[in-house]
Amino acid sequence: MNFLEDLFKKDNLLARIISLVVACFLWAYVMMEQNPVIERYYEVPLQQKNVTETMAIFNVPDVVTVQVRASRLLLDDSATAAISAYIDLKGVAEGQQKLPVNAFFSRGEVVNVFPKEVNVLVDHITEKTVPVVTQVVDNSDEDLTVDNNGIDPAYVTLKGASSKLSKIREVVAPVNIKGQRENFQAECVLTALDENDKPVTDVQILPDKATVNAVIIRKMISEELPVRVAISGELQEGISITQMQVLPEKVRITAPPSVLKKMEEISTKPIDITSLNGSIEVAAELDLPDKVIPDVRAVRVRFSVERQ
């Protein structure tokens, strides 16, 4: 008993050390039982570091999956805030690049990252100036449009990756003229379009709005259509038409879209063949609907006939 009493006296250094070791062992044992080291997966945003003002980066995934290891108490829902994932673009050349994904976990250890690498497109920022044109939208009257004058500003500056700017065909100011019959003013949000009239994203338009003093005009389009000869009356007995030639065979007309789309040919006014008894050439006036403007108003029709 005297030995144990001496061993655990307050001034006995060895006793204190033994007590501390035993306490640490017990603490570690309890922690391993109650709060073991485990692994979990977290989705975290993928950051971009060392991106300069003249760089444009594409095809970067929004998030990556990071596998981490730590005690169970540290791997709660708040652990996401302690995990960072990034790609480093310092000194990276333009073009397609394969970059490693780096990850850090301030509460424990990073075991793995998925994906380990990402393929990105590195481009440079550039600018160009382009004109603004109007684009009619939501128009119930296909014969109406607005002209391209009266747009303020008439030109805008595009800023973005060179690969994006090269695709842009024009910048449009969408103007809604549904129900409009008189000139009006509208503020329009500008859109950059490619060759297929698809919007080009990730491009800055400066300024991004324009004021359009919309002047309503009636659309007129032109097309060449074949001429059909209309005939009235009946041929005399014993006479037949062997050939009929129209000069010109086609006539170009100009008309509103709603009128022209219904026309497949142009007819002459009826030619009376009752008195036809020999080969002849006659002038035939075209029979035109309202709002149709022809290049010529009459054609020549040659009849070749024979007696039976």
C-alpha positions in Angstrom: 0.0 0.0 0.0 2.8 2.4 0.8 4.2 1.9 -2.7 0.9 2.7 -4.4 0.4 5.7 -2.1 3.9 7.0 -3.0 3.3 6.4 -6.7 0.1 8.5 -6.9 1.3 11.4 -4.7 0.7 14.8 -6.4 4.5 15.4 -6.6 5.1 12.1 -8.2 5.9 12.8 -11.9 5.8 9.2 -13.1 2.2 8.8 -11.7 1.1 11.9 -13.7 2.6 10.6 -16.9 1.0 7.2 -16.5 -2.3 8.9 -15.7 -2.1 11.0 -18.8 -1.2 8.1 -21.1 -4.1 6.1 -19.7 -6.5 9.0 -20.1 -5.4 9.6 -23.7 -5.8 5.9 -24.5 -9.3 5.9 -23.0 -10.2 9.0 -24.9 -8.9 7.6 -28.2 -10.8 4.4 -27.6 -14.0 6.2 -26.8 -13.6 8.5 -29.8 -13.0 5.6 -32.2 -16.0 3.8 -30.9 -18.3 6.9 -30.8 -16.8 9.1 -33.6 -14.9 6.8 -36.0 -13.1 8.1 -39.2 -15.3 7.6 -42.2 -15.4 8.7 -45.9 -18.1 10.7 -47.7 -18.8 12.2 -51.1 -19.7 15.8 -51.7 -20.7 17.8 -54.8 -18.9 21.2 -54.7 -18.7 24.1 -57.2 -15.7 24.0 -59.5 -13.8 27.3 -59.3 -11.5 28.8 -61.8 -8.3 30.4 -60.6 -5.9 32.8 -62.3 -8.3 33.8 -65.1 -7.2 37.1 -66.7 -9.5 39.7 -68.1 -8.5 38.7 -71.6 -9.4 35.0 -71.2 -12.6 33.3 -71.9 -13.1 29.7 -70.6 -15.7 27.3 -71.9 -16.9 23.7 -71.2 -16.1 23.9 -67.5 -18.4 21.8 -65.4 -20.4 23.6 -62.7 -19.7 21.0 -60.0 -17.3 18.1 -59.2 -17.6 15.3 -56.7 -14.9 15.2 -53.9 -14.4 12.1 -51.7 -13.1 13.1 -48.3 -12.1 11.4 -45.1 -12.5 12.6 -41.5 -14.2 11.8 -38.2 -17.9 11.3 -38.4 -18.8 14.4 -36.4 -16.9 16.5 -38.9 -18.6 15.1 -41.9 -22.0 16.7 -41.5 -24.0 18.8 -44.0 -21.8 21.9 -43.3 -18.7 20.0 -44.5 -19.3 21.2 -48.0 -18.3 24.7 -47.0 -14.9 23.4 -45.9 -14.2 21.8 -49.3 -12.9 23.7 -52.3 -12.2 22.4 -55.9 -10.6 24.4 -58.6 -8.7 24.4 -61.9 -5.6 26.6 -62.3 -5.4 28.6 -65.5 -2.1 30.4 -64.9 0.0 30.3 -68.0 -2.5 28.1 -69.9 -2.3 28.5 -73.7 -5.4 29.0 -76.0 -7.2 26.1 -77.5 -8.5 22.8 -76.1 -6.7 22.0 -72.8 -6.9 19.1 -70.3 -6.5 20.5 -66.8 -6.3 18.7 -63.4 -8.9 19.3 -60.8 -7.4 20.3 -57.4 -9.3 19.9 -54.1 -8.7 20.9 -50.5 -10.6 19.9 -47.3 -9.9 22.0 -44.2 -11.5 19.5 -41.8 -9.7 16.4 -43.0 -8.2 14.6 -46.0 -9.2 14.6 -49.7 -9.3 11.0 -50.9 -10.3 11.5 -54.5 -11.9 13.9 -57.0 -14.3 13.0 -59.9 -13.4 13.8 -62.5 -9.7 14.1 -62.0 -9.3 16.2 -65.2 -11.5 18.4 -67.3 -11.3 19.4 -71.0 -11.8 23.1 -71.4 -11.6 25.5 -74.3 -9.4 28.6 -73.7 -10.1 31.6 -75.9 -9.2 35.3 -75.8 -11.6 38.2 -75.4 -12.0 40.5 -78.4 -14.4 43.3 -79.6 -16.1 44.2 -82.9 -18.6 46.8 -84.0 -21.7 45.7 -85.9 -24.9 47.5 -87.1 -28.3 46.9 -85.5 -31.3 45.8 -87.6 -35.0 45.4 -86.7 -36.6 42.0 -86.4 -40.4 41.9 -86.5 -41.9 39.5 -84.0 -45.4 38.3 -83.2 -47.0 39.9 -86.3 -50.4 38.7 -87.2 -50.3 40.7 -90.5 -47.6 39.2 -92.7 -47.9 42.1 -95.1 -46.6 44.6 -92.5 -43.1 45.3 -91.3 -40.9 48.1 -90.1 -37.9 49.6 -91.8 -34.3 49.5 -90.5 -34.1 53.3 -90.1 -34.6 55.1 -86.8 -32.6 52.8 -84.6 -30.7 54.4 -81.7 -27.9 53.4 -81.5 -27.4 52.3 -85.1 -24.2 50.4 -84.1 -23.2 48.4 -81.0 -20.0 46.9 -79.7 -19.8 43.1 -79.2 -17.4 41.8 -76.6 -16.6 38.2 -76.0 -14.5 35.2 -77.0 -13.2 35.4 -80.6 -14.8 32.0 -81.4 -18.2 33.3 -80.3 -17.9 36.6 -82.2 -17.0 34.9 -85.4 -20.3 33.1 -85.4 -22.4 36.3 -85.2 -24.2 37.4 -88.4 -26.1 40.3 -87.1 -27.5 42.0 -84.0 -31.3 42.5 -84.0 -33.8 44.7 -82.2 -37.0 42.6 -81.9 -40.0 44.8 -82.5 -43.5 43.5 -81.7 -45.9 45.0 -84.2 -49.0 42.9 -83.4 -52.0 45.1 -83.7 -49.9 48.1 -84.8 -51.1 50.2 -87.8 -49.4 53.4 -87.1 -45.8 54.5 -86.4 -44.6 54.0 -82.8 -41.5 54.0 -80.6 -40.3 51.0 -78.7 -37.3 50.1 -76.5 -35.9 46.7 -77.5 -33.4 44.3 -75.8 -30.8 43.4 -78.4 -30.0 39.9 -79.5 -26.9 38.5 -81.4 -27.8 35.9 -84.0 -25.7 33.4 -85.9 -26.1 32.3 -89.6 -29.0 30.0 -88.6 -30.8 32.8 -86.7 -30.0 31.2 -83.4 -29.1 33.4 -80.4 -25.3 33.5 -79.6 -24.8 33.4 -75.8 -21.9 34.4 -73.6 -21.4 37.6 -75.6 -21.7 41.1 -74.2 -23.6 43.7 -76.3 -22.7 47.3 -75.5 -25.2 48.8 -75.1 -27.7 46.0 -74.7 -30.8 48.0 -75.6 -31.9 50.2 -78.5 -34.7 52.6 -79.1 -36.6 51.9 -82.4 -38.7 54.6 -84.0 -40.8 52.0 -85.9 -42.1 53.2 -89.2 -44.8 50.8 -90.4 -44.4 49.8 -94.1 -46.2 47.3 -96.3 -44.1 44.5 -97.6 -43.9 43.8 -101.3 -42.1 40.8 -102.7 -41.3 39.8 -106.3 -41.5 36.5 -108.2 -41.6 35.2 -111.8 -44.8 33.2 -112.6 -45.8 31.3 -115.8 -48.5 32.8 -118.0 -51.6 30.8 -118.7 -53.7 31.8 -121.8 -57.4 32.0 -121.1 -59.6 31.2 -124.1 -63.3 31.9 -124.8 -65.6 30.9 -127.6 -65.3 27.9 -129.9 -63.3 27.3 -133.1 -65.0 27.1 -136.4 -65.7 23.7 -137.7 -62.7 22.1 -139.5 -60.1 24.3 -137.8 -57.8 23.1 -135.0 -55.0 24.8 -133.0 -51.7 23.0 -133.6 -49.5 25.4 -131.5 -49.9 28.2 -129.0 -46.8 30.2 -128.0 -46.7 32.9 -125.2 -44.1 35.6 -125.3 -42.8 36.0 -122.7 -43.7 32.7 -121.1 -43.1 34.1 -117.6 -43.8 37.5 -116.1 -42.3 39.0 -112.9 -44.8 40.5 -110.6 -44.6 42.3 -107.3 -47.3 41.9 -104.6 -47.9 41.6 -100.9 -46.8 38.2 -99.4 -50.4 37.3 -98.5 -51.4 37.8 -102.2 -48.3 36.3 -103.9 -48.4 33.0 -101.8 -51.8 32.2 -103.3 -50.7 32.6 -106.9 -49.1 29.8 -108.9 -49.6 31.4 -112.4 -50.8 34.5 -114.1 -53.8 34.3 -116.4 -54.5 36.5 -119.5 -57.9 38.0 -120.0 -60.0 35.6 -122.2 -59.1 35.5 -125.9 -62.0 34.9 -128.2 -61.1 32.2 -130.8 -64.5 32.1 -132.5 -63.2 34.0 -135.6 -59.8 32.3 -135.7 -59.3 30.9 -139.2 -55.5 31.1 -139.7 -52.2 31.5 -137.9 -52.1 34.8 -136.0 -50.4 36.7 -133.2 -52.5 38.7 -130.8 -51.9 40.9 -127.7 -53.4 39.5 -124.5 -53.8 41.7 -121.5 -53.0 40.1 -118.1 -55.8 39.5 -115.7 -54.2 40.6 -112.4 -55.6 40.6 -108.9 -55.7 43.8 -106.8 -52.3 44.9 -105.3 -50.3 43.0 -108.0 -47.8 45.1 -110.0 -46.4 43.3 -113.1 -43.3 44.2 -115.1 -45.5 44.1 -118.2 -49.3 44.3 -118.5 -49.7 42.3 -121.7 -48.1 39.4 -123.6 -48.1 38.2 -127.2 -49.9 35.0 -128.0 -49.1 33.2 -131.3 -51.7 30.7 -132.6 -50.8 28.2 -135.3 -53.9 26.6 -136.9 -54.7 24.1 -139.6 -57.8 23.1 -141.5 -58.9 19.5 -141.5 
